[in-house]
């Protein structure tokens, strides 16, 4: 097993910025898109509550987290960046929060 791994965590909102619910099947589709590409993903159903300001407007989000551990290479990083951009547009978001960090798998 490769010793260079990276964990990506993506927070997806459960509501559009106008307050309408995002269809549950869309969230499932996002998770399955990652599973189809990488072969696995984890999905936390516990809501994460986020608060943030943009252009003087305070937003409150209910979010879920998708986690995927992948070999740390440029191809996988680029795919995840494209995933973020596709879903930012589809979910009509100002931005999506995605973090990544190196991990060691024992």
N, C-alpha and C positions, 0 to 999 in steps of 0.2 A: 504494500500500500504506500502511495506517495506520502512523503512527510510534509509536503506543503499544501495545506488546506485553508480554505477561507469560508467563513460563515457570513451569509447575507441574511439580514432581517428587514422585511418590508412591512410597513404599517399601511393597511388599506382601510379607508373610511367605510362606515356602514351607511352613511348618508351623503348625498350630494351637498354642495355648499349652500344650496337653497333650502335644505332641510328635508327633502324627499328621500325616502329609503332607496338605497341601491339594491337592485334585485339580488337575492341570495344566490341565485344561479351564477351571477357574474363573479361573485367572490369565489365560488367553487371552480369556475372556469379559470380564474387566475391561478389558483392552487394547482389545478390539473395541467395547466400550461407548463408550470415549473416541473411537475412530476414527469410529464411527457418528455421534456428535454433532458433533465438530469437523472431521472429514475426514482427520485424520492423527494419529499418535502414534509415539513411539519407545519401544522396550522393550529394556532392557539385561539380557541373560541372565547376565552375570557376577554371581555372588553377592556381596552386601554383608553382612558379618557385623556384627550389632549386639548390644550388651550393655547391659542396663538393669535397674534395680531398681524394684520396686513392692511396697509393703507388706512389706518385708523379704525378698522373694524375688528372687533374681538370675535373669534371663531371658537366654537367648542365642538370637538369631534369625538365620536365613539369609533374606535379602531380595533382591528384584529391584526394579528401578527403572523406572517408567513416566514418560516425559517428554512434555509437550505444550506447544507454543507457541501462544498464542491472543491475539486482540485483547483488550486490557485494558479490560474494562467490567464493570459490576455483574452483568449476566446471566451472563457466563462465570465470574466468581468464585463466584457463588451455585451454579451448576451443579457446579463442582468441589467445593465444600463439601458439597453433597448426595451427590456421588459418594463422597467420603470417608466420610460417615456410613453410607451404604448398605453399603459394603464392610467397614467396621469391624464392623457387626452380622453380616453374612454370614460373615465370617472369624472371628467370635467373639473379637475382639481388645479389649484394654483401650483401646487407641488405635492409630491409624495415623499415621505421620509423613508430612505433606505440607508442602512448602515452596513458596513462590512468590517471584519477584522480577522486576522490570522488565528487559526486554532491548531491544536495538536490533537489528533485522534489516537487514543491508546488502544 
